[in-house]
Amino acid sequence: MPAHGIPQLKRSFKIEARDFLRAGEVSLQVQRTLKNIGFDEELVRRVAICAYEAEMNVVLHGGNGVLTLTIHSGNIDLHVVDDGPGIENIELALKEGYSTATPEQREMGFGAGMGLPNIKKNADSLEVESGKGAGTHLKVMLKVTKNGGDMSV
């Protein structure tokens, strides 16, 4: 196994703003990658939820973005960066039910205000860096336990 902190796998995926036809494909690719490596189903489910919610936030609210999956020394990290309008009030955005979805997005079934709260609930740690006009940067970390799967890549 490589030394602590050196990535064993790193993959980046582009996310296009308002591309509802492909929305969800990035999180499916992340899920397939983790399943192919042999990670525990429960861990894969949690990572997939985090990836999906982050991806959909970029599609709905962000500009174009990138989700980077990194597997290293006992952790699975998701870094999601977009060049959108940013989150004005992060504390409020982390509350269940708070949403800035447009009426059109709500008609499509989005905007329940559970994106960031679902990420926070399923991740071992979540950092959100953002501000009005500054884009958004999410750092999501999930720990791999002994039952979490084979770490050899």
N, C-alpha and C positions, 0 to 999 in steps of 0.2 A: 504494500500500500504506500502511495506517495506520502511525503512528509506533510504534517499538519498544515492546512491552509492552501496547499497547492491543488488546484482543481483537477479532478479526475475526469470530469466531463463539463463542457461549457458549450451551450447552443443558444443562438439568438434567433428570434422570430419577429418579423415585422407585423405591425398591427395598423391597419388603415382606418382612419376616422370615418365614421358613418358608413362603413362597408358591411351592411347587414346581411348580405349574401354569404360572406365568408366568416361572419362573427361566430366564434366558438371553435374555429379550426385550430388556432394556436393552442388552446387548452387541451384539445384532443391530441395534438402532437406531443405535448408535454406528458399527458397521461400514457400514451403509447410508449414513449421513450422509457418512462419509469417502469411500466409493466414488462417491457422487453429486457430490462436490466434484472428484474426479479424482485423489486421492492414489494413489501407487504401491501395487500389490497387496501387496508384502512389508511395507510400513509399515502398511497397513490390517490385515494379518494379525497383526502384532505388537501393535497397539493393541487389536484385537478379543480377543486372548488375555488381555491385561492387564485389559480391561474385564470379560470373562467370569469370570476368576478372582476379581476383586474383588467382582463382583456375587454370585457363589456364596458367597463368604465371608460376605457380609451375610445372604444367605438362610439359610445353615446356622448361623452362629455369632452374628451380630449381632442388633441390634434392627432397627427400620426404619431405612432410610438413603436417601441421595441420592448419585448419581454425576453429577458435573458435567464435561462435555467443553468444553474451551476450546482454540481454535486461534488462535495469535497469533505473529507475528514469528519464524517458523522452528521453533516448538514445537507439539506437541499435548500438552495436559495433561489428566490425569484426576484429579479430586479426589473421593474417596469418603469419606463420613462416615456413621457409624451410631451409634445410641444403645444399643448392646448392652453386654454385660458386660465388654468390653475384652480385651486380650491381656496376660496376666500377664508372660510372658517373650518379648519380641520377638525376641531373639537365637535362642532355641530355635524359635520359630515360623517363622523364616526358613530353617531347616534342612530339606532334603529328607527326606520321610518322617515328619516330626513332625505329628501331628494330634490334635485334641481332638474329633473327630467322635464322635457317639453310635453305639451299635450299630445303631440304626434307620437312621441316615444312611449307615452303611457298607453296610447291606443294599441301599440304593438306588444304590450304586455310588460314593458320595462318601467322602472321608476318606483319600485317598492321601497327604495331607501335601505336595501339590505346588502349592497355591494361591499363597502368597507367593513361594516359590522360582521359579515360572513367571513371575510378574510381574517379579521381580528380573532374571531371565534375558532377558526381552524388552524391558524398559524401558531407557532411557539413564540414568535415575535413579529411585530409589524412596526415599521417606521414610515411616516408619511412626511415628505418635504414638498411644500407647495406654497403658492401665494398668487394673488390676483395677477394675471398676465405672465406668470412665471413657469407654466407647465407644472407637471406633477412627477414626482419620483417616489415610487414605493419600494421598500426593501422588506421582503417577506422571508422568514426563515422557519424551517421545520427541521426538527432533530430526527435523526435516524437512530432508532433503538436497536437492540440486539436482534429483535424480530423484524426489523425494518427491511431486511433484504440483503443481498450480496452487494458489497461495496466495490467489488472489482469490476472495472469497466474495460 
